[in-house]
Amino acid sequence: MTAAHCLVKIKPKDIVAAAGTNVRRRGGTEYKISKFIIHENYGRTSFANDIALMLTEEEIEFSDKVKPVKLASRNIEPGAKCLLTGWGYTNQKGTKIPDKLQWLNVTALSVNNCQNQLKAFQKNHPFTKKQICTLTKRGEGTCQGDSGSALIEKGEAVGVASYNLPCAYGVPDVFTRVYEYLDWIKARMDENTTKI
């Protein structure tokens, strides 16, 4: 699972998925990608329905270092404490790329709070209830390269990093709300999984 905007200009053969490592370019097991499934109503300018799935050519093998993350079982509440991980830039100028996976504890805001805080920045992509936003403080948050990363709450993937305005500037970061897309995810997986 990732953000749709991450996949619109590339092909499955252009990337691989790595499982079992927290280091950017070494370790773990690589899996070739066979197919992208981008939400059919993804809006390139609005970032609406910014969610996609990637199918691997082979089934991912689970171990003590590789485990599946459960999908959201409910909508998270404002004030929920979440964990964000990602490989995005670690400075606002976009010059520092981390070698190790980064993480940050963040707090989910209410839909109204998000709409109010993002109003000045959101002429092309209004914030909706199908999204989550989080905020800690200026200097912390998502940045370019974090798109598609999972937002985790109580061991469940509740969000997919969608966009920031701008990165770590004290403005809430926006995620696609996974719970709103459970039926879509299940339907696409059922359509694309070989039954034995």
C-alpha positions in Angstrom: 0.0 0.0 0.0 1.3 3.4 -0.9 0.2 6.9 -2.2 -1.2 7.0 -5.8 0.9 10.0 -6.6 4.1 8.0 -6.0 3.3 5.7 -8.9 1.7 7.8 -11.7 5.0 8.5 -13.5 6.8 5.2 -13.2 6.3 1.6 -14.2 6.4 -1.6 -12.0 9.7 -2.6 -13.5 11.3 0.6 -12.3 11.2 -0.3 -8.6 11.5 -3.2 -6.1 10.2 -3.7 -2.6 12.7 -4.5 0.1 11.6 -6.3 3.3 13.6 -7.0 6.4 15.8 -4.0 6.6 15.8 -0.5 8.0 18.7 0.6 5.9 18.0 2.4 2.6 20.1 0.5 0.1 21.3 -2.7 1.7 20.1 -5.7 3.6 16.7 -7.5 3.5 15.1 -9.3 0.6 14.1 -7.6 -2.6 10.8 -8.4 -4.4 10.0 -7.3 -8.0 6.7 -5.5 -8.5 4.3 -7.0 -11.0 1.5 -4.5 -11.0 0.3 -1.1 -9.7 -3.3 -0.6 -8.7 -4.0 3.1 -8.5 -7.4 4.3 -7.2 -9.6 4.9 -10.2 -10.8 8.3 -8.7 -7.3 9.6 -7.7 -7.2 13.3 -8.3 -3.8 14.5 -9.5 -4.3 18.1 -8.5 -6.7 17.6 -5.5 -4.9 14.6 -4.0 -8.3 13.0 -3.4 -8.2 9.2 -3.1 -4.4 9.3 -3.0 -4.0 5.5 -2.4 -2.6 2.7 -4.4 -1.5 -1.0 -4.1 1.6 -2.7 -5.4 1.6 -6.4 -6.2 4.9 -8.3 -5.8 5.8 -11.0 -8.3 6.4 -13.5 -5.4 4.7 -13.8 -2.1 6.6 -12.0 0.7 8.1 -14.4 3.2 7.4 -13.4 6.9 10.0 -13.9 9.6 10.9 -12.3 13.0 12.2 -9.3 10.9 9.3 -9.2 8.4 5.7 -9.1 9.6 2.5 -7.8 8.1 0.8 -4.7 9.6 -2.9 -4.9 10.2 -5.1 -2.4 8.4 -7.2 0.1 10.4 -10.1 -1.6 12.2 -11.8 1.8 13.0 -11.5 5.5 12.4 -9.0 7.0 14.7 -10.0 9.8 17.1 -8.6 13.3 17.3 -5.7 13.3 19.8 -4.7 9.8 18.9 -0.9 9.2 19.3 0.5 7.7 16.1 3.9 6.6 14.7 5.1 7.9 11.4 8.1 6.3 9.6 9.7 7.3 6.3 12.8 7.8 4.1 12.1 11.4 3.3 14.5 14.4 3.4 15.6 15.4 7.0 15.9 19.1 6.1 13.6 21.6 4.5 16.0 22.4 1.7 15.7 18.8 0.5 19.5 18.1 0.5 19.8 15.4 3.3 18.6 11.9 2.6 18.7 9.5 5.5 20.5 6.1 5.3 18.4 4.7 8.1 14.6 4.6 8.4 13.3 7.7 10.3 10.4 7.7 12.8 8.4 10.3 14.6 5.6 10.3 17.2 2.7 12.5 16.0 -0.8 13.5 17.1 -3.9 13.2 14.9 -6.1 16.3 14.7 -9.8 16.6 14.1 -11.2 17.2 10.6 -12.3 20.7 11.6 -9.0 21.6 13.1 -7.2 20.3 9.9 -9.5 22.3 7.7 -9.0 25.5 9.7 -5.2 25.1 9.8 -4.8 24.2 6.2 -7.2 26.7 4.7 -4.6 29.2 3.6 -2.6 26.5 1.8 -5.4 24.5 0.2 -6.8 26.2 -2.8 -6.3 23.1 -5.0 -6.8 20.2 -2.6 -9.4 20.7 0.2 -9.1 18.5 3.3 -11.9 16.0 3.7 -13.0 13.3 6.2 -11.3 10.7 4.0 -8.0 12.1 5.2 -6.1 12.4 8.5 -3.7 15.2 9.5 -1.1 15.2 12.2 1.1 17.8 13.8 3.9 18.0 16.4 5.9 21.2 16.0 7.8 23.3 13.5 10.8 21.4 12.3 9.1 18.0 12.6 6.9 16.2 10.1 6.8 14.6 6.7 9.0 15.8 3.8 9.6 14.9 0.2 10.4 11.2 0.0 8.0 10.3 2.8 5.0 10.0 0.6 3.4 6.6 0.7 4.7 5.9 4.2 2.4 4.3 6.8 0.9 6.2 9.7 0.5 3.6 12.5 -1.7 3.7 15.6 -1.9 0.8 18.1 -0.2 -1.5 15.6 -2.6 -0.7 12.7 -1.9 1.2 9.5 -4.4 4.0 9.7 -2.9 6.4 7.2 -0.8 6.7 4.0 1.4 9.8 3.8 -0.1 12.0 1.0 1.3 15.6 1.1 2.8 18.4 3.3 2.5 22.2 2.9 5.5 22.7 3.1 7.6 20.1 4.9 8.1 20.5 8.7 7.0 24.2 8.6 4.6 23.9 11.5 1.6 23.1 9.2 -0.2 19.8 9.6 0.8 16.8 7.4 -1.9 15.1 5.4 -2.5 11.3 5.1 -5.1 9.2 3.2 -7.4 7.6 5.8 -7.0 3.8 5.4 -10.3 3.0 7.2 -12.3 4.8 4.5 -10.7 2.6 1.8 -11.0 -0.9 3.4 -13.7 -2.1 0.9 -11.6 -0.8 -2.0 -8.5 -2.5 -0.8 -10.3 -5.8 -0.2 -12.0 -5.7 -3.6 -8.7 -4.9 -5.5 -6.8 -7.6 -3.5 -9.6 -10.2 -4.3 -9.5 -9.3 -8.0 -5.7 -9.6 -8.1 -4.9 -12.6 -5.9 -4.6 -16.0 -7.4 -6.7 -18.6 -5.6 -5.3 -22.1 -5.2 
